Amino acid sequence: MRVILAGYNVDSTVLDELKKKSPPREDVTPETLSASYARISRDPRPVDELRAAARAEVDRTRRSNQTIIFKMGHHSVAEHAVFNFDIIGVSRLVIEEIERFRLCSFTEKSQRYITLGEDFIVPEEIRRAGLEGLFTATVKAQNVLYHKFYDRLRPVVFEKFKEHAANPKNHSVLDGWAKEDARYIVSLATQGQLGLTTNARNLELLIRRFAAKESQEIKDLNGRLYALAREVAPSIILFTEASDFDALAYDDIERAAADVFGSGRKGRPGKPSRTRVTLAGHSPDGDPRILAALLHSVSRRSQAECLDIVKTAKPRERKAIIRSAFRRMEFYDFPLREFEHADLTYDLVISASCFAQLKRHRMATLTQQRYDPSLGVTVPPSLQEIGVESEFLKMIDRTNETHAALEKAVGPAADYVLTNAHRRRALLKVNVRELYHVSRLREDASAQWEIRAVTAEMSRLAKRVMPLAGLLLGGKDAYPGLYARVFGAPPKMAPPKIFE
């Protein structure tokens, strides 16, 4: 056996410095890896020799990539080429679009841990419409309130948790709690930054999908991503124009929907919802499906046979199977893959602040509408406690007036002026295993309060329809208690604490 580290990510600055100190060479490109791995299936030579051959003949390597990936259709070969991008100074609204690509990796500047400045995007659409003054005045007023709320909240939080505040190591957590509530008044035009890691196949998909977007900011970002990738790997990113499917599918659906909505059926668009979390659907017989999948994996029986056995099993026998699947789990573990055989769908009405966190769960299926001022806003309870709710809502009213004026002129680009408090409707489908991941992270005491409340309600509704599968749903901090109620003793490992 031989195991060779074939390559790894290196900072581009380091590569540039190395290239300056060596003779000119063409093989400093991820294309050689994708081409050499593509040859494994038909070339008997060891893969390290295939890599050497690819490095020695870069022109031939690039032609090979184009043939294998684009003519033969083996697009997975492009996944061996990986890119890292620093994306700086983009709006929160566009960050939401970037992070829709589930097989990419992101780490984003947090409005929860970093004090925001005055940096925000003025969309080109608004400049062209001559409405920059109205837009800028509103956003600057929002930012003034952000700093005012933060200055008021910080001492209140430290006083409320004075025992923990006595230890300086806890100050960043407490400070973050003040920032996360103050940020509800900040606009979606606020500048952010993120690190993006993606393979060439998913980068090409992102570029193609972004080519169909009307947003000028997205178009500008798209052009820069493509130019940078093409410079170092021209052979593996070729399909960069939007197809009719990318560009027109939702327009077609919207036209068809207009006929349906206009035919007298019940329901009013934009009707505010008192219920923020609704279980819109779930797998019938969710618990039996999971139990049958567990039996299927440890037997030689068909799924139908296993399901018949589960349906006739006694309640204690069913619970024994689930307990056996959970017994060795620690707080950092998630259920076995068999728990993916049951799904739940949630209809959510959540703020931009909450959505920003929910969108990070990319293995779930998440679709959403535009932000809708008619759905109201989410006001942090802490702002009510310090007596600034009326000031907060007054700014929301001003923001809504600005949004209405902007939308008449620039359409969806008006959404830049909306705040983190504004709401949208989202549809989230998760399997039970993914729900455990969401629950562990977002129901934990260290999680932001709004998504913690939303996720807790999701777990409650899941337990109602799948009581066995949901036995251990809950945050990391609650896990010892949940486990002890099921097994009579706590797990071996305790989860980490929020405070020192």
SETOR-636309 format. One record per residue (C-alpha): x, y, z; residue in three letters. Coordinates in steps of 0.5 Angstrom, whole numbers, plus 2048, in hexadecimal, padded with zeros to 3 digits. Example, Ala and Ser with C-alpha at 12.3 -4.5 7.8 and 13.67 -1.06 7.14 Angstrom:
! SETOR-636309
8197F7810ala81B7FE80Eser
//
This chain:
! SETOR-636309
800800800met8028077FEarg7FF80D801val8018147FEile7FF81B7FFleu7FE81D7F8ala7FC8247F9gly7F98297FEtyr7F78307FFasn7FC8367FFval7FB83D800asp7FC8407F9ser8018457FBthr8068407FDval80583D7F6leu8068437F3asp80D8447F7glu80F83D7F5leu80E83E7EElys8128457EElys8188417F1lys81783B7ECser81883B7E4pro81183C7E1pro80C8367E1arg8058347DFglu80482E7E3asp8028337E9val7FA8317E8thr7F582D7EBpro7F482A7E4glu7F98257E5thr7F68227EAleu7EF8217E7ser7F281F7E1ala7F68197E4ser7F18177E8tyr7EC8167E2ala7F18117DFarg7F180C7E5ile7EB8097E2ser7EF8077DBarg7F68087DCasp7FA8027E0pro8008067E3arg8008087EApro7FC80F7ECval8028137EEasp8058117E7glu7FF8147E4leu80081A7E8arg80781B7E5ala80581A7DEala7FF81F7DFala8048247E2arg8098237DCala8048247D7glu80082A7D9val7FD82B7D2asp7FB8247D1arg7F88247D8thr7F482A7D6arg7F18267D0arg7F08207D4ser7EC8247D9asn7E78277D4gln7E68207D0thr7E581C7D7ile7E18217DAile7DD8257D5phe7DD8207CFlys7DC8197D3met7D881C7D8gly7DC81A7DEhis7DB8207E2his7DD81D7E9ser7E581E7E6val7E48257E7ala7E38247EFglu7EA8227F0his7EC82A7EEala7EB82E7F4val7EB8367F5phe7EB83A7FBasn7E88417FAphe7E88477FFasp7E284B7FEile7E2852801ile7DD858801gly7D78547FFval7D0856801ser7CC851806arg7C7850801leu7CC84D7FCval7CF849801ile7C8846802glu7C98447FAglu7D08427FBile7CF83D800glu7C98397FDarg7CE8357F9phe7CE82F7FEarg7D482B7FCleu7D98317FDcys7DC833804ser7DB83A807phe7DD83E80Dthr7DA84580Eglu7DB84B812lys7D784B817ser7D2851819gln7D284D820arg7D984E822tyr7DC85481Eile7D985B81Fthr7D785E819leu7D9864816gly7D6868811glu7D886480Basp7D2863806phe7D18617FFile7CD8667FBval7CA8627F5pro7CB8647EEglu7C48647ECglu7C28697F2ile7C886E7EFarg7C586D7E8arg7BE86F7EAala7C18757EEgly7BE8737F5leu7C58727F8glu7C48787FDgly7BD8757FFleu7C186E800phe7C7871804thr7C3875808ala7BF86F80Bthr7C586A80Bval7C986F80Flys7C3871814ala7C2869815gln7CA869817asn7C986E81Cval7C486A81Fleu7C886481Ftyr7CE868823his7C986B828lys7C6864829phe7CC86182Atyr7CF86682Fasp7C8865833arg7C885D833leu7CF85C835arg7CF85E83Cpro7C885B83Dval7CB85483Bval7D185583Fphe7CD857845glu7C8851844lys7CD84C844phe7D284F848lys7D484984Bglu7D7847845his7D984E843ala7DE84D849ala7E3849844asn7E684D83Fpro7E684683Alys7DE84783Aasn7DE84E838his7DE84C830ser7D8848831val7D484D835leu7D6853830asp7D484E82Agly7CD84E82Dtrp7CC85582Dala7CF856826lys7CA850824glu7C4854826asp7C685B824ala7C785881Darg7C085781Ctyr7BF85E819ile7C585E814val7C485D80Dser7C5858808leu7C985D804ala7CF85C80Athr7D585A807gln7D8853809gly7DD84E807gln7DE847807leu7E3841805gly7E183D7FFleu7E48367FEthr7E18327F8thr7E382D7F3asn7E382F7EBala7DC82B7EAarg7D882F7EFasn7DC8367EDleu7D98357E6glu7D28347E9leu7D383A7EDleu7D583E7E7ile7D083B7E2arg7CA83D7E7arg7CD8437E9phe7CD8457E2ala7C58457E2ala7C584A7E8lys7C28517E6glu7C68547ECser7CC8587EAgln7D08567F0glu7CF84F7EFile7D18507E8lys7D78547EAasp7D984F7EFleu7D88497EAasn7DD84C7E5gly7E284D7EAarg7E28467ECleu7E28437E5tyr7E88477E3ala7EC8457E9leu7EA83E7E8ala7EB83E7E0arg7F28417E1glu7F583B7E5val7F08357E2ala7ED8377DBpro7EC8307D9ser7E782E7DFile7E28347DFile7DF8347D8leu7D78357D9phe7D683C7DCthr7D083E7D8glu7C983E7DBala7C58397D8ser7BE83A7D7asp7BC8357DDphe7C183A7E1asp7BE8407DFala7B783F7DDleu7B48397E1ala7B183E7E7tyr7AE8437E2asp7AA83D7DFasp7A883B7E6ile7A68427E8glu7A28437E1arg79E83C7E3ala79D83E7EAala79A8447E8ala7948407E5asp79383C7EBval7938417F0phe78F8457ECgly7898407EBser7868417F1gly78983C7F6arg78A83E7FDlys790841800gly793848800arg79A84A7FEpro79E84D804gly79984B809lys79D84C810pro79E845814ser79D84581Barg7A083E81Bthr7A883E819arg7A9837819val7A4832816thr7A582B814leu7A382B80Dala7A482380Cgly7A781D80Ehis7A981680Cser7A381280Epro7A580C813asp7AB810814gly7AD80C81Aasp7AC805817pro7B0807810arg7B6809814ile7B5802819leu7B47FE812ala7BA80180Fala7BE7FF816leu7BC7F8815leu7BD7F880Ehis7C57FA80Fser7C67F4814val7C27EF810ser7C17EB80Aarg7BA7ED809arg7B67F2804ser7B47F9806gln7AD7F7805ala7AE7F180Aglu7B17F580Fcys7AC7FA80Fleu7A77F5810asp7AB7F2816ile7AB7F9819val7A47FA818lys7A27F481Cthr7A77F5821ala7A57F7829lys7A77FE82Bpro7AC7FC830arg7B07F882Aglu7AF7FE825arg7B280282Blys7B87FD82Cala7BA7FE825ile7BA805825ile7BE80582Carg7C3800829ser7C4806823ala7C580B828phe7C980882Earg7D080982Carg7CF81182Amet7D281682Dglu7D081E82Cphe7D581E826tyr7D2818822asp7CC81881Ephe7C781281Cpro7C980D817leu7C880E810arg7C180A811glu7BE810814phe7BE81380Dglu7B880F80Bhis7B381480Eala7B281B80Casp7AF82180Fleu7AD82780Cthr7AC82E80Ftyr7A983480Dasp7AC83A810leu7AC842811val7B2844814ile7B784A814ser7BD84C810ala7C184B816ser7BE844817cys7BE842810phe7C684480Fala7C783E814gln7C2839812leu7C583A80Alys7CB83780Darg7C883080Ehis7C982E806arg7C8827806met7C1829808ala7BC82B802thr7BB832803leu7B68377FFthr7B483E800gln7B08447FEgln7B384B7FDarg7B284F804tyr7AB851805asp7AA858809pro7A385680Aser7A585080Eleu7A7855814gly7AE855817val7B185181Dthr7B3855823val7B8853828pro7B585282Fpro7BB855832ser7B985C82Eleu7B385C831gln7B685B838glu7BA861837ile7B4865835gly7B686682Dval7B186282Aglu7AD868827ser7B486C825glu7B5865821phe7AE86481Eleu7AF86C81Clys7B586A818met7B1864815ile7AC869813asp7B186D80Farg7B486780Cthr7AE865809asn7AC86B806glu7B386C803thr7B2864801his7AB8667FDala7AE86C7FAala7B48687F7leu7B08627F5glu7AC8667F0lys7B38687EDala7B88637EEval7B385C7EFgly7B78577F3pro7BD85B7F4ala7B985F7FAala7BA8597FEasp7C185C800tyr7BE861805val7BA85C809leu7BD85A810thr7BF854813asn7B8854817ala7B4854810his7B184D80Farg7B0848809arg7AD842808arg7B183C807ala7B0834806leu7B482F80Aleu7B5828808lys7B982480Dval7BA81C80Easn7BA81A815val7C2819815arg7C3821813glu7BE823818leu7C282081Dtyr7C882481Ahis7C482B81Aval7C1829821ser7C8828825arg7CB82E822leu7C5833822arg7C1831828glu7C783282Casp7C8837832ala7CD83A82Eser7C983B828ala7C6842826gln7BF842829trp7BA843823glu7BD83D81File7BD839826arg7B683A827ala7B4838820val7B8832820thr7B5830827ala7AE831824glu7B082C81Emet7B3827823ser7AC827826arg7A8826820leu7AD82181Eala7AC81D825lys7A581D824arg7A581981Dval7AB81581Emet7AC814826pro7B180F826leu7B5812820ala7B5818824gly7B781682Bleu7BE81982Bleu7BC820827leu7BF82682Bgly7C582A82Cgly7CC82882Elys7CB82B835asp7C4827836ala7C7820833tyr7C981E83Apro7C281E83Dgly7BF81C837leu7C3816837tyr7C281483Eala7BB81483Darg7BB80F838val7C180B83Bphe7C180C842gly7C880F843ala7CB81583Fpro7D0814839pro7D781383Alys7D981A837met7D6820839ala7D5826834pro7DA82C835pro7D7832839lys7D6839836ile7D983C83Cphe7E083B83Fglu
//
